């Protein structure tokens, strides 16, 4: 061990308080970095595993590949896993079965992923029987179980219902779609689904691909939709003997095709490879490519979207806060250390120590502190992660979609934490090390290197000197200035100390500024994250069990159903009123009321809406005269809910509860998420009377919309059988108009209604006649069980017994209590992470102020001793220190407040990328906390420092120097 290393160790041991505080600061900074990185890695891993469990481990898909494409995928070293699924053709279910079971089945090979640790896809849930395991075995959709179909392309040997064990025949064929406009035809596969535009296209089916006979071995739960093209549509799965892909690629039919799902070594390369495969050859058959963005986004390979830009910018601000906090604390510690040992460095320099050796002394001190603080920080950060993940396991699992909460200790993350901490440490120590190497022996002994007059002070001294030389200085007495007049001689001395631009003073002000900025910025971060979680997580307060009620569904006796999907409005309300009265007394389930929803084709007068309406889900542009046409919901609520709603808004019951002249209340607050941004709109500008339109019968054709007529007024647009547009005058297109008076605007909804992104009018059930020309949607009813999912299930059982007496109603039950619990757990988890971050940054800020201010005062031991030796009393001494500390605090707070305001504005700009509803504001509570905390730490620091400086006598203090 060299002499300089021993010198460094002795210095650290001598100044134990500063050393301990420095180690604590380094440990806290490293712990925060470790905790953030480990949490990110752990949550990302949980999200990856959860997404893969639901959707599979595939990164990209190429549908409609050729033989060359398949060979490329099999031989490309970048492709690590490959799975092919073959579509062998389409089975027509016939017109007689299409209303209940859809038009088609697509016959595809079953993806056998048994035994794979990370299967490329998640196979469908088998609800009965098993998957195909041998040639001749078939797996069908669940809705065909025990069903006897009308004659079609799927038939049983016995002619009866389809069951496990039934021998069936699948007739394979080709779908062809023809455009009415140009007569062009194309073969259509499952890639594009069953839908065609009947106004512009026709389709034909030809059973030209032979047939497959086999035994039904099971049924799977079919949704008709998949995130992959290869599994799109309602499918009949067969066993793949390994030759299906080659047969489909080599045959002459465009109706058979092969889809490939694969993984690459680098997830970011998968999408480009899929696009190249689909586009490189002259395509004569349908094809498409897809990327598994819901999985690879957690791997850092996601396209730039607004929400991710927001997260990245917030993460960047968090990282900057951590780095600035760490640099400030460590830099201040070493700056004070160097200032304290100025004479030692000067003496070492006079004895022949080189600048390199002096720099090394400071850097070795940094490494020693880091050698203790960084490992401690790693352990502290990991321990904090294990504690938080353990306490908030359910919330973290909800946040990740259900994956088990576990801490992933990543060597890479720990390495980055160590590297960042070490770089922060060395950067912080480098400037003080340079300063130490430049100390001359003479300046060190005189101790003048830390005190420099400002240019203004030097100019004032020169003017005073010229005045003395010219004999105009009078008595030579200098004015005390404002500080001296207010605080006397102690104030004058304190002001002189502050105006000499002491580096120690600047360090103190900087420490206070950083601490204030940290405390306020942590509050801004908490506000931002709380707003984000509160906006994206809907806890549906008060609604634990929801009943969706229909009179036209398969479970209803159709006694309330009318033609064209309409219902008997008054009859429906009578049934709902009786049913609601019967369920009032369900134990531990408080009813919230009920609503019946209709959708109206509405024409609203000029001045009633502004351009915000164009951003809603049913939004269209304002018409030339300022009026607006589009869809609007009419929600009819029960009388008790309506009266409570009217009272809550402070409206008159006489005006709004008069059945003879019903008035609607328009909701004027809409939160809309367009896939990237969350926005809030208030489109209504005034009340008025709207017209609900019922269009004339055009021999099966439908009015597509109302628009401006170039000749003036309005006209209606519709399409003929060939897809050609036609127009009718407004008066001919509209068969009936129903006036609905909007008497008030509100930013809230009744508790029994649901928020929507479409214009919404609330009315009482007694005004149901106003819905005569509107389209019936459904009725709903909700119950509050205090968030208890078990009680919601019990309430459902009791309501089902009552519902048996209402055959005219088809009721579907949704227990949302469990989902609400997960939503609350997610919000709690996010808030806990926020407050942990704020707590650690607060500790760093406190350590920073205490370390800087206390040691800065302790270094002035000789100055204080000299002042006392010339007669300064304790009261005057305290006044001087109070003045200096007040100056430090005021300057530090102003600078810190400005820095925090800029950081808060940066967070606001980041949030605006995804949350247009977010409004900029400063966290005034945290500002107040910052003032209190900084003041308390200043008092504690001064008290500690003065006790240290008063411990020795004046003579001892001077002798120690």
N, C-alpha and C positions, 0 to 999 in steps of 0.2 A: 504494500500500500504506500503510495507516494505521499510526500509531505503536504501537497495541496489537497489530496483527498482527506487526509487526517484533519487538516485545517477546516475543510468543509463539514466533516462530521462533528467536530467540536463546536462549530458555529451553529449547526442545527440543534445540537443538544443544549447549548446555552440558551437559545431562544425557543424554548419548548412550546410556548403558546402559539407563536407564529407558525412553527413547524406543524403542530397538530392541526391548526386551522387550515393550512395549505393542503395537508394530506386529506382532510375531510372534504375540502373543495374539489380536489382531483377525484376522490372516490365518488362524490355525488355526481360530478359531470360524467365520469365513466359509467356509473350506475344508470344514469338517465339514458345515455346512448345505448348501453347494453339492453336495458329494458325495452326501449323503443324498437331496436332492431330485432330482438328476440320475439317481441309481441307480433311484429309484422310477419316474421318468418313463420311463427306458430299459427297465426290466423290464416295466412296464405296457404299453409299446408292443410289446415282444416278445411278451408274452402275448396281447395283442389280435390281433396279426398271426397268431400261431400258431393261436389258436382260430378266427379267421375263415377261415384256410386249410383247416382241417378241417371246419368247420361252416357257413361262410358269414357274410356281414355283416348278416344280418337281425337286427332288434332285437325284433320282436314278430310274432305271427301271429294272424289271425282266420280260423277255419275255419267254413264254412257261411254265407257272407255273402249278402246280398240285393242287388238292383240298386241300391237306395239306398245300401247300405254301400259298394259298389264305386265309385259316383259320389263319395261323400264322401272316400274314400281318394284318388281321382284328382284331386280339386279342393282338398283340404286343404293349405294352404301349409306346414304343419308336416311333412307327409310328403314326404321327399326322394327316396325310391326305392320302387318297388312291383313286385311279381312275383305273378302269379296262376297257380295250378295247378288244373286241372279234373279232377274224378273223374267219369267217364262211366258208371260202373256196375261190377258184380261179375261175374266169370267163375267158374263152379263147375268144379273139377277132378275132382269125382266121388269116390265112396267108394273106388274101386279105386286111386286115385292119392294119396289124402289122407295115408296113412301116411308116404309118402316125400317128397311135395312140398307138403303142406298142403292145406287145403280150398279156398282161393280165390286168385284173382288179381284185383287192382283195376286197371282200365284208367284211366290218367291221362295228361295231356299232358306231354310232355317239356319241362322248364324250360331253354330255350336261353339260356345266359348267356355265350356265346362273345364274346370281345373286351372284356369288362367288366373294369376294373381292380379293382373291389371287388364281385364278384358276390354277390348276396344269399344264394345257397345254394351249397354244394359238391356238384356233381352226382356221381352214383354212378360208381364205377370201371368202365370198359368193358373187359372181359377178352377180347372177340372182336368183330371188326367195328367198327361206328361207331354214333353216335347218329342218331335220325331227323332228316332234313333236308328232307323233302318229304312231301306227303300220301301216305298208303298205306304208310308205313314204320313198322315196329314193332321195339321193343327189349324183349327178354325176360330174365328172371333167369338167372343162370349155370347153376343146377342143372337147367334144362330143355334145355341144349345136348346134342345127340345122344341125346335121350331120345324113345322112342316111347310115348306115353301111351295108356292105356285110353280108350275112348270117353268124352268129357266136353265141356265148353264150349270147349275149345281143341283145334282139329283142324287137320291139314295136308291140303292138296289131294291130295297123293300117298298119304296114309295112312301114311307112314313116319315116321322120326325127324325131330325138329326141328333144322334146321341154318340157318346163314346162307344166305339166298337162298330158304328155304322159303316157300311161300304158305300162309298160315294164316287161319283164321276164329275170331274171338272172339265168343262168344254172351254178350251182356250181360243181366244180370238184377238182381233185387232180393232181398236177404236180409230175412227177417222173423223176429223173436224174440218168443215169447209166454210170459208168466209163468204158471206152473201155478197159482199161488195165486189170482189174480183174473181170468185170461184176457185181460189187457190185452196188445195187440200193438204193436210199433213197428218201423219200418224201421231197420236197423243198417248203418252204413257202415264204411269203413276207420278212421274216427276211433276206434272202440272195439275194433278188432282182430277176430280170428277167435274168440276164446274166449267161451264161454257156460257158465253154471253148469248142467250137465245135471241136477243134483238139483232145481233150481227153475225151469228154463226149457226150452223146446223151440224149434227153429228150422226154418224152411222156406225154400226157394229157388224163385224163379220167373223163368225166362228171358224176361222181358217187355219188354226195352229194345232189341230188335233185335240186329244183329250188325255187326262191323267186319271187313272183309277187307283183308289187306295182306301185305307181304313182310317177313320177318325180316331186319333189316340188322345185328343185333349182339346180344350178350349182356353184361349188367352183373353185377357182384358184388352179390348181394342178401343182406341180413342179416335182413329182415323187421321191422326196428325202425329208427326214426328219431327224432331230437329234435324233429321237426316233425310236426304232424298231417297236413299235406299230402302228405308222403312216407312216411306210415306204411303198413306192410304189404308184402306181396310184390306187385310192380307190373308190369304190361305197359304200357310207355310208347308213346305214339303222337305223331305230329307235330301241332302246334297251328297251324292256319292263321289264328288270331286271333279266331275266332268261337266257340270251344268254351265259354268262360266265359258268354257271352251265352245260348247254347243251354241250358246246364245250369241257369242261373238262371231262365230263362223257361219251361222245361218243367214238366209237372205231377208229375214223379216226385220222391219224397223220397230216392231212391237216388243221384241225381246232385247234386253240390255243388261249390262253389268255395272254395278256400283262398287267402288273401292273406298274403304275407310282405312286410314293409315296414320302412323306416327312417324315423326322425324326426330333426329338427334337434337336439333334446335327447333323448339316450337315455332319460332318466328319464320322458319323456312317453309312450313307446311302449306300455308295459303298460296304462296307463289308457285310451289310445285303443282298444286291442284289446278290452279288457273292455267299453267302451261300445258298440262296434260289435256285439259278440256279444249283448249284453243289451238293447239299446234297443228291438228290435222283438219282437212276439209270435212266439216261435219255434215252428214246427211241424215242423222237421227237426232232425237232430242237429247240434250245433255246439260249438265250444270255442275258447278263446284260450290262447295261450302266450307267454312272454317268454323271450328268449335270454339267460338269466341268466349262463350260462357265459362270454358275451362281454361284456355290459354291466357285469358286476361289476368288470372291470378298468378301466372308464371311470368308476367311482365311482357307478354307478347300480344298486346291488344292495340287495335287502331286508336288513334287519338280521338277522343270524344270529349265533350264539355265536362262531364262529370269526372273523368280521369284527369283532365287538366286542372280541375279544381282540387282534387286530392293531391296531385303532384305539387301544386303551388303551396298548398297548406303544409305538406310534408317538408317542402323547402324552407318555409318560414319557421317550422318547428326546429329543423336542423340548424338554421341560422341562430335561433334563440339559444339552443344548447351550446353551440360553438362560441357565441359571443359571451355567454355566461361563464363558460370555462376559461376562455382567454382572459376575460376581465379579472376573474378571481386570481388566477395563477400569475398573470402579469403584475397585478398590484402587489401580490405577495413578494415577488422577486424584485420589483422596483424598490420596495421598502427594505428588503434584505440588502440590496446593493447600497442604498443610501445609508443604512445603519453601519455598514462596514467600509465606508469610504476611506477612513483613515487606515484601516487594515490593508486595503488594496493599494493605497498610496505608499505605505511602508514597504509592502511586498515589491512594488514597482521600483522603489529606490534601492532595494536589495538585489535587483537584477531579474525579477520575474518578468517574463515576456508577456505581451498582450495575449498571445495564444494561451498561455498558462492561466492568465486571469480569466479569460473567457471560459476556459475549460472548468475552472473552479465553480462558476455559476451553473454551467450546464451539467456538471456532475451533481450539483445540489438538486437540479431539476430531475435528473434520472433517479436519484435516491428517493426523492419524494414520489416520483412516478412508480418506482419499484415497489413501494408500499401501497400507494393510493390506487393504482390501476388494478392490481389483483383484488384489492378490497372492493373496488367498484364493480368488477366483474361478478364477484360473489354476491354483493348486495343487489345488483340488478337482476341476476338469476333468481335469487331468493325472493325478491319482490314479485317477479313473474309467477313463480310457483305459488306464492301466497294468494295473489290476485286471481290467478286461474283456478286455484282451489276453491276460493270463496265464491267466485262468480262463474262456476262451471256451467250451470244451467243457462245463464245469460249469454255466455260466450258460445255455447252450443246453439242457442237460438240465433245469435248473430251470424253464425256460420252455416245456418240452414239445417242444424240437427247433428252435425258431426261432434264426436266426443271431444271435450276440451282437454287439450294436452299441450305441454310446453315442449317445443322442439329446440334442443340446444344445438345450434348450427355453428360448427367451427369457423365457417366463413363469416358469419355475423359477429362472433366473438373476435375474430381477427380484425375485422373492420373497426369494431369498438376500440380494441387496443391501439390500432393504428391511428384512429382519429384522436384518441386521448393522448397518445404520445406526440403526435404532430402538434396538437393544441398546447401541450406542455412545453415542447421545445420552441415553438414560435413565441409563446408567451415569455420564455426565459431569454430569448435571443437578444432582444433590445436591451434589457438590463445587463446582459453579459457584455455587449458592445460598450455600454456606458461604463461598466467596471474596468474594462481594458484601457479606457482612455483617461483614467484618473491619474493626474500627475502627483508627485510626492508633495510639492509645495501647496497645491490647491487642497490636497487631502488634509494636510496638517492645519491649514487655515480654515478648512471647511467652508469655502466660498463657492464651490461648484454648484450648489443647489439653489443659490440665491442670485438672481440677476434682475437688475432694474429694467423696467420696461422702457421703450423709447420715449414715451410720454414723461416718465419720471426722470429720465436722463436730461430731456430738454428742460424740465422744470428746474433741475439742479444747475444746469448751465446758466439759465436766466438769473437764478438766485446768486450764482457766483459773480456774474457780470454786474449785478446790482451792488454787491458788496464792494467790488473793485471801483465802481463809480461813486461810492459813498451814498447810495440811495436806499440802502437796505434798512435804514433806521436803526432799531435796536438789535436787528439780526434775529428776532423771534419769528418763528414760523407759525402760521395759523394752524389751528387744530383741524379745520375742515368740518364737514357735516358730521362724520362719525365721532369726532372729538367733542363737538358741541352737544350731540345727543347722549353719548356714552362716556364722556370725559376722557381722561388720559388712557384708561384701558381700551376704550373704543378706538382712540387714535393709534395706539400701538398695534391693536388687532388689524386695523385697516392697513397700516404700513406693512404688516406681515403678508396680508393678502395681496397687496398691490406689487409686491416684489417678484411676482410670477414664479413662486416656488414650485418646483416640480412635484414636491410632496403635496402641495395644495391641488395641483391639477389632477394628480392621481386620486386624491380623495373625492374631488368633484366627479371625476369619471366613474369611480366606484359607486357613488350615490346615484348617478344618472343611469348606469346600467341596472342597478338594483330596482330603481323605480320603473324603468322600462320593462324589466322582467316581470315584475308583479302586475303591471297593467296589461302587458301583452298576454300573460297567461290567462287573465280574465277575458280578454278578447277571444282567445282561442277557445276557452270554455263556452262563451256565448255562441261562437260560430258552430262548434260541434254539436252543442245542444239544439240549436236551431235546425241543423241538418238532420239530426236523428229524429227530432220532433216532427219535421215536415215529411220525412220519408216513411216514418213508422206510424201507422194509424192504429191507435189502441181501441177505437170504437167503444168509447166509454158508455156504459149503460146498456149495451146490447150484447147479451151472452148467448141467447137462443133466438134465431131468426126463422120465421115461418114464411115461406113463399107460397102464395095461395093462387090457384088458377081455377077457372070454370070451364076451360076448353081442353084441358089435358086428358090423357088416357085414363087417369084415375078418377075423373069426374063423370057423373051420370049424364052430362050434357044438357041438363034441364035449363041451365042459364045461358047456354051457348046459342049464338045467333049466326047468321050467314056471314061469310067473309071474315071469320075470326073475331067478330064482335061478341059482346056479352050484353045481357039484360042488366043495364046499369042499376036501376032501382032495386031489382031483385037481388043483385050481387050485394048491394049495400045492406039490404035487409038480412041476408044470410051472414054477412060479416058481423053485423051488430049483434045478432043472436049468438053467434059463435064466440065473439069477444066477451059477451056477458057471462057465458058458461065457463070461460077459462080465467075469470077474474080471481078466483079463490084458490088457484094452484099454489101449493105450499112452497115457500122460499123462492117464488118467481114473481116478481113485480112486473105487470104488463106496462109497456110504454105507449100503447095505442096502436092503431093500424092505419094503413094508407092504401089507396087504390090508384095506380099510375096509368095514365094514358099519354099518348104522344099525339100532338096536334100539328097540322100544317098551318103555321101562324103567319099572318101578315101584320106587321107592327107599324104604326104611323111614324111619320118623320118627327125627329126630335126626341123620340122615346129611347133610342139606343145610339151609342156612339160606335166608333170603329173597333173598339175592344171586342165586339161581338164576333168579328171575323176570326178571332183566335180561339174561339170555343170549338168543341167537338163537332157541333152542328153548324158552325159558323159559315156564313157566306158574306159576300160584300154587300154594303148598303146599296140600295137602288138609287137611281138618278135623283129622285125627289127626296132622298133621305130616309125613305121607309125601308123596311127589311123583311125578307121572306126566308123562312127556315123552320126547323123543327123545334118544338118546345114541349117540355113535360108538364102535364097537368096532374098534380098530386092531390087527391081528395083524402083528407084526414078525418078521423072520427071527431065528433062534436066536442068531446072533452079536451082532446088535444088541440083542437082549433081555438077553443076559448082560452086555454092556457097560453097558447101562442100569441093571441091577440093581447092578452093581459101583459105578457112579458115584454111586448113591444110598446106598451103604453098607448095602445090604440083604443078607440071607443067601441064597446060591445054593441051599442045601438047602431053604429054604422057598419060593422063588419059581421055581426051575428043576426042579420035580418034576412031570413030565407027568401023573401020576395024580391030583394035586390042584392044578390050576393056580390061580393067584391073579392078579388084575388089579391094575394100578397106576393110580389115578385122577389125572388131571392137575388141579391145583387152582390154576391161574393163567390167566385169560382176559382178553385185551384186546379190548374191544368198541367199535366206532365206529358210532354210531347216525345218522350224517349230520351231526351238529353237534359231539358231544362224544366224546372218547376216555376210556374208563373201564376200570378193572381190577377184576375180581371174583374172589373165592376162596370159592366156594359150599360146598365140602365141609367138614364139621365133624368127621367121623369116618369110619372104615372100616366095613365091614359087607357084607351080602349083598344084592344087588339081584336083581330078577326081570325077565328078558327075556320079553316076552309075545308069543305068536302067537295072533291072533284067529281065531275060528270063521268058516267060510264062510257068508255070509248071502245066498246067491243073487245074487252080484255086487255087493251093497252093502258098504260099508266102514265099520268102526268109526271114528268121528271123534275119540273121546277117552274117557278115564276121569275120572269126577267123583264128588263126594260124593252119596250117595243120601239124600234127606231122611228116609227111614225108617231110616237107619243103614247103615254100610258103604259099599260102592262100587257104581257102576253104569256101564254103557257107553252112549254116545250114538251113534246112527246116523240117517240120513235115508232115507226111502222114495223111490219114483220121483216122487212129487209134491212132494218137498222138505219133507215134514212130519217133525219130529223124533220119534224113538222111543227107548225105553230098554230095556236088557236087564240083568238081574242080572250081576254080575261073573263069577260062576261059569259062566254060560251063554255069555257073550261071549268068554271066553278059552279057547282050545282046548288051549294048551300053555304051561307056564311053565318057564323055564330059569334056574336059580340061577347067579349069577356072584359069586364072592367077591372083594371089594376088600380087598387086604391092606396097601396103603400109599397115601399121598398124596404127590404130587410137584409142584414148581413148574416142572419142566423136562420136555421131551419128547425122545424119541430123535431123532437127526439125520435119520432117514429118514421122519419123520412131518411133517405140516403143522399149524400152529396154526389153531385154529378157534374160533368163538364158541359152539359147542355142547359140552355135556358130552362128555368124551373119556376112554375107558378103554383102556389099553395092555395087550396080552396077547402071549404068545409064539405063533408060528405053530403050534406043537404043540397048542395049545388050540383049534384051528379048529372043533372040534365044538360049541363053545359058541355059534357063529354060526348054528346050524341054523335057528333061528326068526327070525333077523334078515334085513333086506333088504340084498342085495349092492349096494355102491356102485362100487368099482373098486379096482385095485391100482396101486401106483406104485413107482418106483425112481429114484434120483438118483445123479449122478456129480459129482465135484469135479475141475475142470480148472484150478484156480488162477485162476479169473476170466477165462480166455482164451476168447473167443467162437470163434476159429478152431479151437482145439483141441477145443472142444465139438462143432463141426460135423464135424471129422474123426472124433471118437469116435462120433457118430451114424451116420456112414456105415459104420463097422466093426460097430456093433451091428445095423444093418439087415441086413447080410449074415448075421449069426448068427441073427437073428429069422426069417429065411426058413425055418429048420428047425423053427419052432414055429408051425404053422398054427392051432393051437388058441388062440393069443393075438393079439389085435388091439391093436397098439401105436401110440400117438401120441407124438411127440417135441416137446419144448419147450426151445429153447435160451434160457436166461434170463441167460446171462453178460453179454450186451450191456446188458440192462436193469439188472443189478446194477452195471455200470460207471457207467451214468448215475446210479443212486441214490447211489453213492459220490461222484461228481462233484458232485451236488447238495449233499450234506452238506458236502463240502470248500468249496464256494462259500459256503454260509451261514456256516460257521465263519470263512472268510477275511474276510467283511464284518464279522463280529462283532469279530474281533481288530484289524482296521483301526480300527474305531470306538473300541475300548478303547485302542489306541495313541495316537490323536489326543487323546482325553480325558485320557489320562495326561500327554501333553506339555503340554496346557493347564494341568493341575493343577501340574506341575512349574514352569512359567513363572509361575504365579500365586504360588506359595510363594516362589520365588526373588525375584521382583520386589517383593513386599510386604515380606518380612523384611529383605532386603538394604537396600532404600531406607529402611525404618523405622529401621534401625541407623545408616545414614549420616546421617540427619536429626538424630541425637543427638550429632553431632560435638562441639558446644560443651559439652554435658553431660559427655561422656567427658573432654574436655580439662580441665574444671574439677575433676573427680574426681582426675585424675592430678596436677593442680597442687597439690592439698592432700595429696598423699602416697600415693594408692592405687597399689599396685604391680601388676605385670602378673598375678601369680597371683591376687590378690584381684579384679582386674578380670575375669579369665576366670571366676572362680567366680560373680561377679555376673551375667555374661552367660549362663552355663550355667543358673543358677537361672531367669532370665527365659525363656530358650528352653524349658526343661523345662516351665515353667508354660504357655507358649503351646502347646506340643506336646500336653500332657495335656488342656487344655481344648478345643483344636481337635479332637483325636482323639475325645474323648467326644461332642462335638456332632456331628461328622461321622459317627461311627458310628451315632448315633441317627437322623440324617437318612437315612443309607444303609439302615438297618434298615426305616424307614418306606417308603422307595422300593422295597425288596425285597419288603416285604409287599404293596405296591400291585401289583407285577408278579405276585406269587403269586395275588392276587385276580383279576387279568386272566386268568392261565392257567387258573384254576379254571372259567372260563366255558366252556372247550373241552377241558381236560385234567383230568378229575377224578382221574387217577392221579398228578398232580404233587404233590409234598410240599414244604412250605415249609422252607427251610434257608438259612442265610447262607453266602456264599462265603468260608469261612475262609482259603482260600489267598490270596484277594485282600486279606483283612484283614491277613494277615501281610505281603503285598507292600506294602500301604499304609503299614504301620508302618516298614518298611525304607526305602521310597522317601522318605517324609516326613522321616525322621531323616537320610537322606543329603543331601537338599536343604537341610535346616536347617543342617547342618554346612557345606555348600558356601556357602550364603548368608552365614552368620556369618563364615566365613573370608574371603570376598570383601569383605564390609563392613568388617571389622576391618583388612584390608590397606589399604582406602581411607582409613579414619579415621586409621590410623597413619602414613600417608604424609606428613602434615604435622605440624609440631611443635605443642606446646601453644599457644605464642604465635600461630603462624600460624592455628590453628583458631579461637582467640578473635578474632583480627583479621578473619578471613573473615566472622564473624557481624556 
